Amino acid sequence: MPSSAAPPIDRQADQVRRQLRQLVEDLASCTPEQRLATVAQVRGSCEELLSPALLDAMAAARDQGWGLRRIGAASHYSHEQVRSLLARNPDGQSTPVR
């Protein structure tokens, strides 16, 4: 009988989201300077790490025959944004810009 437990990768993503929510809650007690600096640093790190991973996943999906609309639906981008990103970054390398 199949297990209803979430796959390990989903559990990891949930853990990251919980940690980020906790960070945001903890920032409420910090000075505006601390809050701004921390949010900017975390946001930059997330972009640096996740943008290439997103492009890589888009390129892999395209290579497996996925259409632009399907990739867009899965990644929360329009199919035109997906087309543009893949045209500028055909190998999934670099940083996407919304």
Beta strands, then each sheet from edge to edge (+ up, - down):
end
